[in-house]
Amino acid sequence: MESIRILFLGDIVGEPGRKAVIEHLPGLRKELALDFIIVNGENAAGGRGITPRIAIDLLRAGAAVITTGDHVWDQQEIVDYFPTEPRLLRPINYPPETPGQGSVVLETPKGRVAVIQAQGRSFMQPPLENPFLMVEAEAERLRADGVQAIFVDFHAETTSEKIALGWALDGKVSAIVGTHTHVQTADERVLPGGTGCLTDAGMCGPDDSVLGRSPESVVWRFRTGMPTRFPIATGPVRLCGAVVEIDLATGRCVSIERFNRLIVAESAAETPA
C-alpha cells in the first residue's frame, strides 16, 4: 500500500498565527514525514481575509493549497489575485462566475491529490448554494477523472452540519475536516466507508485569547453589549489541525490524528538560573 501523509492546519489568525506557520512548516514537514500540506488562511490578514502577499508567503513556506471561508473577500486586493493562483481556494458553493475555484488537483511524487473547499449554510453569511449537493457532485467528478485522494475543508458554524456532511460523503472522499469555530474538537474518526473526519481543526493563533482576539476586548463586549474593536492577541501561538494518511490506491483514510502544538519562543522557554 502506498499512502500519502497530509497535514491540514486550521484557521490562521493574524500576524502571530501566520508567522508561526511560516516559520514552522519546513520543520513539521520533516518531523511528521509529510507529503502534502494544506492551510486555511482566511483570517491571516489582521484576522479578516488574506492578501496576495500573505498567500505567496504561505505557499513559499511549504503549503501546497490554501483554503479560505466566509472572510475570503475582506481584503479587496485578493479578488484580482484569485484567477492567477489556482492553489488558493474559495468555497465551491459560490456562483460559477465568482473569481477563483472551489477545488484543485495537484500532482505529487506519489500521485494526484484533490482539495475541495466548501462553506456551510447554518448561521453563515453570505448564504451560498447547498454544500452537500455541490461537494458530492465535485467528488463524483474527481473520482471519474481517476483522483482517489480527496480532502475537504468544510468551513461551517454548527457541529451538526459538519458531522452530517461527513456522513453524506463517507466513501466518496478521503477526509473532511471542519474549520471556522477556531476551537479544536476531539472527535477524529474514520467512518465505515473509509472517510476520515474531524469536526473542527481549531486555529493557528495566540493561545491566550478568545478565538485569537484579545480577551479584554471580547469580555468587555459581552459585559456591555457595546461595539468595539477586537485586536489580535499576543503571546505564544498554538498550531492546531490534523494529520491524515490516505491510501492512494483506494482513497480510503488509513488514519486521522489531531495536531495540537504550543509554540513558545526560545527566550520565553528558558528556565531562569
Backbone as CSV, one residue per row, in Angstrom:
resi,resn,N_x,N_y,N_z,CA_x,CA_y,CA_z,C_x,C_y,C_z
1,MET,0.837,-1.196,0.000,0.000,0.000,0.000,0.867,1.239,0.000
2,GLU,0.636,2.140,-0.976,1.316,3.424,-0.944,0.340,4.460,-0.420
3,SER,0.782,5.185,0.596,-0.089,6.178,1.206,0.569,7.549,1.144
4,ILE,-0.244,8.562,1.363,0.236,9.933,1.380,-0.161,10.565,2.703
5,ARG,0.776,11.285,3.314,0.529,11.924,4.612,0.302,13.418,4.405
6,ILE,-0.840,13.877,4.894,-1.264,15.260,4.701,-1.404,15.944,6.050
7,LEU,-0.826,17.131,6.173,-1.065,17.986,7.336,-2.034,19.077,6.923
8,PHE,-3.113,19.203,7.685,-4.055,20.302,7.488,-4.020,21.185,8.732
9,LEU,-3.797,22.480,8.543,-3.795,23.430,9.657,-5.026,24.317,9.583
10,GLY,-5.698,24.482,10.733,-6.916,25.285,10.798,-6.651,26.772,10.685
11,ASP,-7.708,27.555,10.795,-7.698,28.998,10.538,-6.465,29.698,11.121
12,ILE,-5.663,30.282,10.239,-4.506,31.074,10.653,-5.000,32.466,11.045
13,VAL,-4.694,32.894,12.267,-5.236,34.152,12.783,-4.138,35.202,12.906
14,GLY,-4.223,36.219,12.066,-3.375,37.396,12.183,-1.895,37.138,12.012
15,GLU,-1.119,38.170,12.319,0.330,38.089,12.175,0.956,37.015,13.053
16,PRO,0.534,36.880,14.327,1.157,35.820,15.139,0.964,34.430,14.549
17,GLY,-0.240,34.152,14.067,-0.512,32.838,13.508,0.263,32.579,12.235
18,ARG,0.256,33.552,11.327,0.925,33.301,10.048,2.439,33.233,10.200
19,LYS,3.011,34.036,11.099,4.458,33.960,11.322,4.850,32.599,11.879
20,ALA,4.062,32.089,12.815,4.369,30.781,13.398,4.247,29.680,12.354
21,VAL,3.209,29.745,11.525,3.030,28.731,10.492,4.177,28.782,9.487
22,ILE,4.499,29.963,9.004,5.568,30.108,8.015,6.904,29.620,8.570
23,GLU,7.164,29.939,9.825,8.437,29.544,10.431,8.536,28.039,10.642
24,HIS,7.429,27.399,10.997,7.497,26.000,11.435,7.098,24.983,10.373
25,LEU,6.526,25.401,9.266,6.119,24.416,8.253,7.277,23.559,7.743
26,PRO,8.440,24.136,7.413,9.528,23.280,6.918,9.946,22.207,7.914
27,GLY,10.031,22.566,9.203,10.403,21.587,10.214,9.336,20.534,10.421
28,LEU,8.063,20.938,10.356,6.977,19.974,10.531,6.937,18.978,9.380
29,ARG,7.235,19.442,8.185,7.252,18.535,7.038,8.227,17.380,7.274
30,LYS,9.405,17.716,7.804,10.413,16.691,8.052,10.049,15.842,9.259
31,GLU,9.644,16.495,10.346,9.343,15.786,11.591,8.205,14.794,11.436
32,LEU,7.151,15.193,10.733,5.950,14.369,10.606,5.934,13.539,9.323
33,ALA,7.027,13.591,8.558,7.139,12.848,7.297,5.971,13.160,6.371
34,LEU,5.750,14.443,6.157,4.596,14.899,5.391,4.882,14.884,3.892
35,ASP,3.837,14.614,3.128,3.915,14.676,1.679,3.176,15.884,1.111
36,PHE,2.267,16.444,1.900,1.363,17.464,1.367,0.845,18.290,2.544
37,ILE,0.785,19.607,2.356,0.331,20.497,3.431,-0.764,21.415,2.914
38,ILE,-1.856,21.521,3.675,-2.974,22.416,3.372,-3.161,23.332,4.576
39,VAL,-3.364,24.618,4.342,-3.619,25.543,5.447,-4.850,26.372,5.133
40,ASN,-5.607,26.709,6.164,-6.726,27.631,5.997,-6.238,29.029,6.350
41,GLY,-6.248,29.941,5.364,-5.679,31.265,5.571,-6.680,32.392,5.633
42,GLU,-7.955,32.086,5.914,-8.975,33.120,5.756,-8.946,34.216,6.827
43,ASN,-8.224,34.009,7.910,-8.086,35.048,8.941,-6.652,35.544,9.048
44,ALA,-5.842,35.299,8.028,-4.407,35.559,8.125,-4.047,37.040,8.077
45,ALA,-4.885,37.867,7.468,-4.593,39.301,7.333,-5.313,40.079,8.424
46,GLY,-4.641,40.277,9.546,-5.247,41.030,10.642,-6.506,40.401,11.188
47,GLY,-6.693,39.111,10.964,-7.873,38.424,11.469,-9.036,38.392,10.496
48,ARG,-8.906,39.068,9.350,-10.017,39.116,8.393,-9.480,39.004,6.970
49,GLY,-9.634,37.858,6.359,-9.239,37.669,4.980,-7.771,37.354,4.802
50,ILE,-7.353,37.416,3.545,-5.976,37.109,3.184,-5.576,38.012,2.020
51,THR,-4.305,38.384,1.951,-3.791,39.218,0.868,-2.936,38.369,-0.061
52,PRO,-2.685,38.855,-1.275,-1.784,38.117,-2.176,-0.408,37.892,-1.565
53,ARG,0.124,38.882,-0.879,1.452,38.746,-0.290,1.488,37.623,0.743
54,ILE,0.474,37.550,1.581,0.417,36.500,2.593,0.263,35.134,1.929
55,ALA,-0.578,35.051,0.908,-0.752,33.784,0.200,0.572,33.310,-0.391
56,ILE,1.307,34.209,-1.002,2.603,33.857,-1.587,3.566,33.377,-0.503
57,ASP,3.585,34.064,0.637,4.474,33.662,1.731,4.137,32.264,2.247
58,LEU,2.850,31.953,2.364,2.437,30.633,2.852,2.804,29.537,1.846
59,LEU,2.632,29.823,0.575,2.993,28.846,-0.454,4.496,28.616,-0.480
60,ARG,5.267,29.670,-0.354,6.723,29.541,-0.336,7.213,28.781,0.883
61,ALA,6.477,28.878,1.989,6.874,28.184,3.214,6.603,26.689,3.143
62,GLY,5.787,26.259,2.175,5.546,24.830,2.029,4.102,24.409,1.910
63,ALA,3.168,25.352,2.042,1.762,24.991,1.848,1.527,24.671,0.386
64,ALA,0.863,23.555,0.124,0.530,23.190,-1.253,-0.767,23.849,-1.696
65,VAL,-1.709,23.998,-0.744,-3.019,24.587,-1.025,-3.412,25.457,0.152
66,ILE,-4.062,26.587,-0.151,-4.604,27.485,0.880,-6.113,27.531,0.709
67,THR,-6.839,27.231,1.773,-8.292,27.341,1.758,-8.703,28.616,2.481
68,THR,-9.989,28.963,2.363,-10.474,30.207,2.968,-11.811,29.967,3.650
69,GLY,-12.773,30.890,3.486,-14.061,30.756,4.144,-14.873,32.020,4.005
70,ASP,-15.648,32.342,5.046,-16.594,33.454,4.939,-15.920,34.827,4.920
71,HIS,-14.631,34.914,5.297,-13.911,36.194,5.228,-13.050,36.310,3.973
72,VAL,-13.312,35.453,3.005,-12.435,35.374,1.837,-12.308,36.702,1.095
73,TRP,-13.356,37.525,1.061,-13.329,38.750,0.259,-13.037,39.996,1.090
74,ASP,-12.645,39.844,2.344,-12.469,41.008,3.228,-11.321,41.917,2.798
75,GLN,-10.330,41.375,2.114,-9.223,42.186,1.597,-9.432,42.352,0.085
76,GLN,-9.694,43.578,-0.328,-10.129,43.831,-1.699,-9.143,43.324,-2.748
77,GLU,-7.835,43.419,-2.447,-6.848,43.068,-3.460,-6.821,41.578,-3.793
78,ILE,-7.476,40.754,-2.983,-7.447,39.318,-3.233,-8.341,38.932,-4.407
79,VAL,-9.305,39.778,-4.734,-10.259,39.438,-5.794,-9.540,39.222,-7.126
80,ASP,-8.656,40.135,-7.491,-7.942,40.016,-8.766,-6.838,38.960,-8.723
81,TYR,-6.432,38.566,-7.529,-5.364,37.566,-7.392,-5.886,36.151,-7.620
82,PHE,-7.137,35.905,-7.277,-7.684,34.555,-7.355,-7.510,33.899,-8.724
83,PRO,-7.831,34.576,-9.822,-7.683,33.910,-11.127,-6.239,33.552,-11.479
84,THR,-5.268,34.140,-10.786,-3.857,33.890,-11.101,-3.253,32.767,-10.281
85,GLU,-3.949,32.302,-9.230,-3.367,31.305,-8.325,-4.384,30.203,-8.008
86,PRO,-4.347,29.096,-8.754,-5.314,28.019,-8.539,-5.154,27.298,-7.211
87,ARG,-4.022,27.475,-6.550,-3.809,26.808,-5.256,-4.469,27.546,-4.099
88,LEU,-5.033,28.702,-4.356,-5.820,29.445,-3.370,-7.292,29.202,-3.682
89,LEU,-8.013,28.615,-2.740,-9.406,28.234,-2.971,-10.378,29.136,-2.233
90,ARG,-11.547,29.329,-2.845,-12.694,29.919,-2.153,-13.783,28.841,-2.144
91,PRO,-14.809,28.984,-1.300,-15.828,27.931,-1.230,-16.423,27.595,-2.597
92,ILE,-16.572,26.309,-2.853,-17.050,25.832,-4.142,-18.510,26.182,-4.382
93,ASN,-19.267,26.460,-3.309,-20.695,26.723,-3.477,-21.028,28.191,-3.711
94,TYR,-20.018,29.015,-4.073,-20.293,30.334,-4.639,-20.809,30.155,-6.071
95,PRO,-21.477,31.179,-6.626,-21.921,31.091,-8.022,-20.740,30.862,-8.967
96,PRO,-20.979,30.222,-10.109,-19.890,29.871,-11.032,-19.071,31.062,-11.516
97,GLU,-19.694,32.249,-11.626,-18.967,33.409,-12.141,-18.080,34.084,-11.098
98,THR,-18.107,33.604,-9.853,-17.264,34.170,-8.803,-15.795,33.920,-9.115
99,PRO,-14.915,34.903,-8.889,-13.479,34.679,-9.152,-12.948,33.486,-8.357
100,GLY,-12.003,32.782,-8.957,-11.364,31.663,-8.280,-12.100,30.357,-8.464
101,GLN,-11.568,29.330,-7.774,-12.117,27.986,-7.868,-12.328,27.407,-6.481
102,GLY,-13.224,26.414,-6.409,-13.503,25.770,-5.133,-12.811,24.433,-4.964
103,SER,-12.029,24.026,-5.959,-11.277,22.776,-5.839,-10.040,22.855,-6.718
104,VAL,-9.090,22.002,-6.418,-7.868,21.943,-7.209,-7.304,20.526,-7.124
105,VAL,-6.665,20.084,-8.189,-5.962,18.796,-8.214,-4.493,19.088,-8.464
106,LEU,-3.637,18.564,-7.591,-2.205,18.772,-7.730,-1.480,17.437,-7.840
107,GLU,-0.442,17.441,-8.649,0.412,16.266,-8.786,1.454,16.255,-7.662
108,THR,1.671,15.092,-7.081,2.735,14.901,-6.103,3.588,13.732,-6.568
109,PRO,4.770,13.549,-5.992,5.590,12.395,-6.380,4.890,11.059,-6.173
110,LYS,3.877,11.045,-5.300,3.173,9.801,-5.026,1.872,9.652,-5.818
111,GLY,1.392,10.739,-6.386,0.131,10.674,-7.115,-0.643,11.976,-6.965
112,ARG,-1.843,11.991,-7.545,-2.657,13.196,-7.535,-3.451,13.327,-6.240
113,VAL,-3.559,14.577,-5.769,-4.339,14.900,-4.569,-5.297,16.027,-4.924
114,ALA,-6.560,15.874,-4.555,-7.559,16.915,-4.770,-7.939,17.539,-3.429
115,VAL,-8.163,18.841,-3.459,-8.652,19.563,-2.283,-9.915,20.305,-2.689
116,ILE,-10.963,20.154,-1.891,-12.227,20.856,-2.107,-12.495,21.751,-0.901
117,GLN,-12.941,22.964,-1.150,-13.333,23.893,-0.087,-14.829,24.148,-0.212
118,ALA,-15.553,24.047,0.903,-16.982,24.355,0.895,-17.335,25.157,2.134
119,GLN,-18.439,25.897,2.063,-18.902,26.693,3.201,-20.305,26.257,3.592
120,GLY,-20.541,26.175,4.898,-21.847,25.771,5.399,-22.889,26.863,5.255
121,ARG,-24.128,26.503,5.574,-25.235,27.456,5.442,-25.896,27.792,6.765
122,SER,-25.726,26.977,7.789,-26.366,27.248,9.080,-25.640,28.376,9.800
123,PHE,-26.344,29.489,10.033,-25.807,30.660,10.735,-24.579,31.248,10.032
124,MET,-24.480,31.079,8.725,-23.337,31.583,7.973,-23.791,32.603,6.939
125,GLN,-22.954,33.613,6.725,-23.197,34.628,5.708,-21.976,34.731,4.799
126,PRO,-22.171,34.974,3.516,-23.466,35.063,2.822,-24.065,33.680,2.592
127,PRO,-25.379,33.606,2.350,-25.987,32.300,2.050,-25.530,31.812,0.688
128,LEU,-25.022,30.604,0.645,-24.492,30.040,-0.594,-25.308,28.819,-1.018
129,GLU,-24.938,28.257,-2.165,-25.617,27.056,-2.648,-25.409,25.894,-1.670
130,ASN,-26.221,24.869,-1.809,-26.194,23.719,-0.906,-24.840,23.005,-0.984
131,PRO,-24.051,23.024,0.117,-22.728,22.385,0.062,-22.801,20.871,-0.091
132,PHE,-23.856,20.259,0.406,-23.980,18.803,0.286,-24.031,18.407,-1.193
133,LEU,-24.864,19.100,-1.956,-25.005,18.769,-3.372,-23.761,19.147,-4.158
134,MET,-23.182,20.300,-3.842,-22.023,20.781,-4.594,-20.793,19.896,-4.382
135,VAL,-20.534,19.527,-3.128,-19.341,18.725,-2.842,-19.513,17.299,-3.354
136,GLU,-20.696,16.741,-3.198,-20.931,15.389,-3.712,-20.713,15.336,-5.219
137,ALA,-21.203,16.345,-5.929,-21.042,16.372,-7.383,-19.576,16.520,-7.777
138,GLU,-18.847,17.369,-7.050,-17.436,17.569,-7.365,-16.618,16.323,-7.042
139,ALA,-16.923,15.667,-5.932,-16.217,14.425,-5.586,-16.458,13.351,-6.640
140,GLU,-17.690,13.269,-7.123,-18.011,12.295,-8.165,-17.233,12.603,-9.445
141,ARG,-17.134,13.888,-9.789,-16.391,14.281,-10.982,-14.913,13.924,-10.848
142,LEU,-14.348,14.177,-9.675,-12.929,13.899,-9.451,-12.648,12.402,-9.501
143,ARG,-13.510,11.623,-8.885,-13.318,10.167,-8.909,-13.427,9.636,-10.337
144,ALA,-14.334,10.194,-11.115,-14.474,9.767,-12.507,-13.219,10.099,-13.311
145,ASP,-12.499,11.127,-12.855,-11.257,11.528,-13.526,-10.056,10.747,-12.999
146,GLY,-10.295,9.821,-12.088,-9.232,8.970,-11.586,-8.524,9.466,-10.348
147,VAL,-9.034,10.544,-9.726,-8.415,11.059,-8.500,-9.019,10.322,-7.306
148,GLN,-8.180,9.669,-6.522,-8.667,8.904,-5.382,-8.539,9.675,-4.068
149,ALA,-7.431,10.403,-3.891,-7.200,11.129,-2.633,-7.888,12.485,-2.714
150,ILE,-8.983,12.632,-1.968,-9.780,13.864,-1.991,-9.951,14.362,-0.570
151,PHE,-9.480,15.586,-0.317,-9.560,16.198,1.011,-10.531,17.374,0.956
152,VAL,-11.412,17.472,1.960,-12.412,18.535,2.012,-12.216,19.384,3.267
153,ASP,-12.131,20.706,3.078,-12.199,21.665,4.178,-13.610,22.223,4.175
154,PHE,-14.364,21.939,5.240,-15.756,22.411,5.340,-15.811,23.530,6.365
155,HIS,-15.975,24.753,5.880,-15.964,25.946,6.718,-17.401,26.226,7.160
156,ALA,-17.730,25.841,8.378,-19.124,25.909,8.811,-19.220,26.184,10.308
157,GLU,-20.371,26.688,10.714,-20.591,27.118,12.100,-21.004,25.973,13.017
158,THR,-21.967,25.175,12.588,-22.548,24.208,13.519,-21.893,22.830,13.405
159,THR,-21.761,22.199,14.550,-21.199,20.849,14.562,-22.096,19.874,13.823
160,SER,-23.413,20.062,13.921,-24.328,19.128,13.269,-24.160,19.136,11.756
161,GLU,-24.008,20.335,11.159,-23.851,20.412,9.712,-22.535,19.763,9.275
162,LYS,-21.483,19.981,10.071,-20.186,19.404,9.726,-20.220,17.876,9.821
163,ILE,-20.779,17.376,10.909,-20.844,15.927,11.087,-21.735,15.296,10.019
164,ALA,-22.846,15.951,9.712,-23.760,15.419,8.701,-23.089,15.331,7.331
165,LEU,-22.309,16.350,6.966,-21.632,16.291,5.670,-20.598,15.175,5.654
166,GLY,-19.965,14.932,6.797,-19.039,13.805,6.870,-19.721,12.491,6.536
167,TRP,-20.898,12.264,7.110,-21.628,11.030,6.824,-22.124,11.006,5.374
168,ALA,-22.535,12.163,4.860,-23.003,12.218,3.477,-21.892,11.866,2.495
169,LEU,-20.652,12.213,2.861,-19.514,11.991,1.973,-18.753,10.710,2.282
170,ASP,-19.215,9.936,3.270,-18.478,8.728,3.638,-18.351,7.792,2.446
171,GLY,-17.103,7.435,2.139,-16.828,6.578,0.999,-16.695,7.325,-0.313
172,LYS,-16.989,8.641,-0.298,-16.919,9.452,-1.520,-15.691,10.360,-1.539
173,VAL,-15.186,10.691,-0.349,-13.953,11.475,-0.235,-13.059,10.791,0.792
174,SER,-11.799,11.186,0.814,-10.850,10.555,1.730,-10.950,11.123,3.140
175,ALA,-11.147,12.439,3.238,-11.201,13.077,4.551,-11.966,14.387,4.455
176,ILE,-12.637,14.743,5.541,-13.304,16.028,5.655,-12.991,16.575,7.042
177,VAL,-12.452,17.794,7.080,-12.099,18.446,8.341,-12.769,19.815,8.367
178,GLY,-13.397,20.133,9.481,-14.103,21.395,9.609,-13.197,22.527,10.061
179,THR,-13.586,23.740,9.674,-12.927,24.961,10.139,-13.998,25.980,10.502
180,HIS,-13.557,27.142,10.990,-14.387,28.323,11.264,-14.573,28.616,12.744
181,THR,-14.769,27.610,13.602,-15.054,27.933,15.006,-13.799,28.232,15.814
182,HIS,-12.621,27.884,15.286,-11.323,28.143,15.929,-11.089,27.299,17.170
183,VAL,-11.985,26.376,17.484,-11.838,25.518,18.662,-11.742,24.062,18.199
184,GLN,-10.605,23.428,18.490,-10.400,22.058,18.024,-11.300,21.087,18.772
185,THR,-11.937,20.204,18.007,-12.772,19.169,18.616,-11.965,17.886,18.790
186,ALA,-12.526,16.977,19.583,-11.794,15.745,19.930,-12.510,14.511,19.412
187,ASP,-13.074,14.616,18.193,-13.909,13.532,17.682,-13.371,12.928,16.386
188,GLU,-12.052,12.962,16.217,-11.499,12.404,14.983,-11.809,10.908,14.888
189,ARG,-12.175,10.474,13.685,-12.511,9.067,13.463,-12.517,8.777,11.966
190,VAL,-12.433,7.484,11.640,-12.604,7.040,10.262,-13.966,6.374,10.178
191,LEU,-14.843,6.902,9.345,-16.190,6.367,9.198,-16.171,5.014,8.475
192,PRO,-17.257,4.258,8.542,-17.264,2.899,7.983,-16.876,2.822,6.510
193,GLY,-17.199,3.858,5.728,-16.880,3.837,4.314,-15.460,4.252,3.988
194,GLY,-14.684,4.633,5.025,-13.284,4.969,4.812,-12.962,6.449,4.747
195,THR,-13.892,7.304,5.201,-13.655,8.748,5.197,-13.237,9.211,6.591
196,GLY,-12.082,9.866,6.679,-11.619,10.415,7.951,-12.310,11.739,8.238
197,CYS,-12.718,11.943,9.492,-13.471,13.141,9.861,-12.940,13.756,11.151
198,LEU,-12.940,15.075,11.191,-12.710,15.842,12.409,-13.616,17.059,12.313
199,THR,-14.468,17.277,13.310,-15.474,18.330,13.204,-14.850,19.707,13.079
200,ASP,-13.808,20.003,13.837,-13.107,21.275,13.652,-11.629,21.124,13.957
201,ALA,-10.819,21.682,13.066,-9.371,21.578,13.210,-8.824,22.486,14.289
202,GLY,-9.572,23.543,14.663,-9.034,24.547,15.565,-8.318,25.627,14.774
203,MET,-7.587,26.479,15.478,-6.937,27.616,14.821,-5.428,27.568,15.014
204,CYS,-4.749,28.399,14.244,-3.326,28.665,14.437,-3.225,30.133,14.834
205,GLY,-3.155,30.388,16.120,-3.168,31.759,16.603,-2.792,31.835,18.072
206,PRO,-2.832,33.044,18.644,-2.438,33.234,20.037,-3.236,32.344,20.988
207,ASP,-2.525,31.669,21.871,-3.170,30.713,22.774,-3.968,31.411,23.870
208,ASP,-3.433,32.497,24.414,-4.128,33.235,25.475,-5.034,34.272,24.824
209,SER,-6.176,33.801,24.346,-7.045,34.661,23.548,-8.467,34.124,23.568
210,VAL,-9.360,34.878,22.957,-10.705,34.393,22.660,-10.782,34.259,21.144
211,LEU,-10.583,33.059,20.661,-10.579,32.770,19.225,-9.531,33.588,18.475
212,GLY,-8.423,33.889,19.164,-7.336,34.637,18.553,-7.352,36.120,18.856
213,ARG,-8.419,36.599,19.474,-8.558,38.019,19.780,-8.223,38.306,21.241
214,SER,-7.919,39.576,21.512,-7.584,39.994,22.868,-8.735,39.688,23.823
215,PRO,-8.490,38.931,24.903,-9.578,38.585,25.817,-10.275,39.806,26.408
216,GLU,-9.512,40.860,26.724,-10.098,42.035,27.373,-11.193,42.662,26.510
217,SER,-10.925,42.787,25.230,-11.896,43.443,24.359,-13.152,42.597,24.185
218,VAL,-12.980,41.288,24.091,-14.138,40.416,23.901,-14.973,40.360,25.179
219,VAL,-14.315,40.275,26.323,-15.035,40.264,27.601,-15.816,41.564,27.769
220,TRP,-15.188,42.703,27.423,-15.862,43.995,27.534,-17.114,44.024,26.676
221,ARG,-17.033,43.466,25.466,-18.191,43.435,24.576,-19.327,42.622,25.188
222,PHE,-18.993,41.460,25.761,-20.032,40.631,26.373,-20.637,41.307,27.604
223,ARG,-19.833,42.018,28.350,-20.332,42.675,29.558,-21.236,43.862,29.253
224,THR,-20.884,44.632,28.224,-21.569,45.894,27.966,-22.533,45.840,26.790
225,GLY,-22.295,44.922,25.855,-23.103,44.889,24.644,-22.740,45.971,23.657
226,MET,-21.705,46.745,23.950,-21.289,47.857,23.101,-20.307,47.389,22.034
227,PRO,-20.386,47.974,20.831,-19.429,47.596,19.779,-18.021,48.049,20.120
228,THR,-17.033,47.280,19.707,-15.640,47.622,19.950,-14.767,46.873,18.955
229,ARG,-13.526,47.245,18.868,-12.584,46.517,18.036,-12.075,45.296,18.797
230,PHE,-11.728,44.263,18.061,-11.193,43.047,18.657,-9.767,42.850,18.148
231,PRO,-8.777,43.470,18.785,-7.399,43.319,18.309,-6.904,41.882,18.464
232,ILE,-5.976,41.502,17.584,-5.359,40.181,17.681,-4.552,40.106,18.974
233,ALA,-4.671,38.994,19.674,-3.955,38.804,20.937,-2.459,38.594,20.667
234,THR,-1.699,38.619,21.731,-0.257,38.396,21.658,0.107,37.162,22.484
235,GLY,1.394,36.832,22.488,1.865,35.712,23.294,2.074,34.448,22.483
236,PRO,2.346,33.344,23.163,2.616,32.076,22.483,1.479,31.667,21.550
237,VAL,1.839,31.042,20.457,0.872,30.629,19.443,0.675,29.120,19.506
238,ARG,-0.564,28.716,19.352,-0.870,27.283,19.275,-1.251,26.943,17.832
239,LEU,-0.593,25.917,17.292,-0.905,25.430,15.959,-1.813,24.210,16.084
240,CYS,-2.954,24.264,15.412,-3.918,23.166,15.503,-4.325,22.688,14.113
241,GLY,-4.588,21.413,14.022,-5.013,20.853,12.751,-5.143,19.350,12.834
242,ALA,-4.817,18.686,11.744,-4.929,17.232,11.700,-3.903,16.666,10.730
243,VAL,-3.414,15.475,11.051,-2.548,14.721,10.149,-3.356,13.530,9.638
244,VAL,-3.479,13.462,8.327,-4.309,12.444,7.694,-3.442,11.591,6.773
245,GLU,-3.580,10.277,6.874,-2.884,9.362,5.963,-3.915,8.694,5.067
246,ILE,-3.675,8.742,3.756,-4.639,8.253,2.778,-3.994,7.184,1.903
247,ASP,-4.710,6.090,1.694,-4.292,5.042,0.769,-4.571,5.551,-0.642
248,LEU,-3.521,5.741,-1.437,-3.687,6.330,-2.765,-4.399,5.403,-3.747
249,ALA,-4.334,4.120,-3.517,-4.974,3.180,-4.441,-6.491,3.189,-4.296
250,THR,-6.959,3.332,-3.074,-8.398,3.249,-2.815,-9.025,4.580,-2.434
251,GLY,-8.203,5.532,-1.984,-8.726,6.795,-1.490,-9.245,6.725,-0.071
252,ARG,-9.132,5.586,0.571,-9.620,5.440,1.950,-8.636,6.074,2.936
253,CYS,-9.182,6.599,4.004,-8.355,7.164,5.073,-7.791,6.034,5.925
254,VAL,-6.471,6.008,6.029,-5.807,4.997,6.856,-5.843,5.426,8.321
255,SER,-5.615,6.720,8.555,-5.632,7.236,9.926,-5.841,8.746,9.893
256,ILE,-6.403,9.266,10.974,-6.535,10.703,11.162,-6.241,11.006,12.625
257,GLU,-5.329,11.945,12.847,-4.920,12.311,14.201,-4.961,13.826,14.346
258,ARG,-5.406,14.274,15.506,-5.341,15.715,15.780,-3.885,16.158,15.885
259,PHE,-3.614,17.361,15.402,-2.320,18.004,15.609,-2.560,19.228,16.470
260,ASN,-1.823,19.339,17.571,-2.023,20.451,18.504,-0.693,20.721,19.191
261,ARG,-0.113,21.890,18.902,1.207,22.177,19.451,1.321,23.646,19.855
262,LEU,1.781,23.872,21.085,2.022,25.222,21.571,3.441,25.633,21.174
263,ILE,3.542,26.756,20.499,4.831,27.279,20.058,5.266,28.371,21.033
264,VAL,6.323,28.118,21.754,6.837,29.077,22.730,8.206,29.571,22.247
265,ALA,8.407,30.885,22.257,9.690,31.430,21.845,10.784,30.873,22.743
266,GLU,11.960,30.625,22.153,13.039,30.022,22.905,13.426,30.859,24.125
267,SER,13.422,32.178,23.982,13.781,33.021,25.120,12.790,32.903,26.246
268,ALA,11.481,32.742,25.863,10.449,32.611,26.877,10.490,31.250,27.535
269,ALA,11.044,30.264,26.806,11.055,28.899,27.331,12.248,28.630,28.222
270,GLU,13.201,29.541,28.257,14.386,29.324,29.071,14.053,29.364,30.560
271,THR,14.676,28.478,31.309,14.453,28.438,32.752,15.446,29.351,33.445
272,PRO,14.965,30.294,34.291,15.883,31.212,34.986,16.896,30.463,35.832
273,ALA,18.113,30.984,35.889,19.179,30.331,36.669,18.886,30.458,38.173
